Amino acid sequence: MSDRLPASADGEESSVLSEVDSWDSGAAVAVSSGPRQLSTHGDITRTSPVASLTKLVTAWAVLIAVEEGAIRLDDPAGPPGATVAHLLAHSSGLDFGSDHVLSPPGSRRIYSNTGYLALAEHVEVATGFSFAEYQREAVLAPLGMDSSVLHGSPASGLVSSVSDLALLAEELRSPTLIHPGTAALAESVRFPGLPGVLPGFGRQLECDWGFGPEIKGNKVPHWSGNEAPPATFGHFGASGSFLWIDPVGGFFCVVVTGRDFGDWAVRLWPPFSDRVRGLLARSAGKGVVKGLVTENLGEG
């Protein structure tokens, strides 16, 4: 259910979200200042590839398989010495796009699509389902992400919408499909202290990651905002889209564009995210963000 607020509402806040219009003509954004509160700008039903945001859905499906007992976090998977946990947290040593092993497991943070392919294969062998089928039945269908489809790679093949990704963000913020303790593991640093490279943002002495989500930690600049709390987590994709959750404020922000990630995103995303966070902090408890479409998540 949605309602357009009066035209006389203060336009200062609405101008924050409309910044995405200058990024791409089809860009859309959803933000939330608290449970069941969603404010949007742009066509949130438009579907497009969301690249590595796929990994958030894939990781959640893997963790459901863990809770179901089909697999374990300490199962050997990937290169020798690596486990499901290493693959989830990009610490298996696998190269980004090949089977080449660049370092021993647990020694460096090497962002790896190949690692997520290995995870999907491990789930397929254990469950007897194709990973696309398992992901749909375990995550997409229960969350009502009806416009989302995995095409190809479990690392980068999801086609989705802002509307669906907002449902995912709500799940990451307040988990219903996995135990809160499992979610807390996923959304905090695994294998801490590992150096690595955050794609687009350079080498990091501590490239913090959880079981799927990237953790901001002390990274500056950072796409989720330079003022974001260290516990902020989420993911961005090469398709020019991102999703972050600020667990301190209880906020989230989802943006989908059709513009490939590049220098423009490195320059524009951090200040935009900081402005969104300020907007949400001011509106927290009010249930609305002035001048925007406001929806009630999960209510007809």
HUZI-V424124 format. One record per helix or strand of 2 or more residues. SS is the DSSP state (hx for helix, st for strand). FROM is the first residue (numbers start at 1). LEN is the number of residues. If there is no record, write none. Layout:
ss:SS from:FROM len:LEN
ss:SS from:FROM len:LEN
This chain:
ss:st from:2 len:3
ss:hx from:11 len:12
ss:st from:28 len:7
ss:st from:37 len:5
ss:st from:48 len:2
ss:hx from:51 len:17
ss:hx from:84 len:5
ss:hx from:113 len:15
ss:hx from:131 len:13
ss:st from:149 len:2
ss:st from:158 len:3
ss:hx from:162 len:12
ss:hx from:180 len:7
ss:st from:196 len:3
ss:st from:202 len:3
ss:st from:214 len:2
ss:st from:233 len:5
ss:st from:241 len:6
ss:st from:251 len:6
ss:hx from:263 len:21
ss:st from:293 len:4
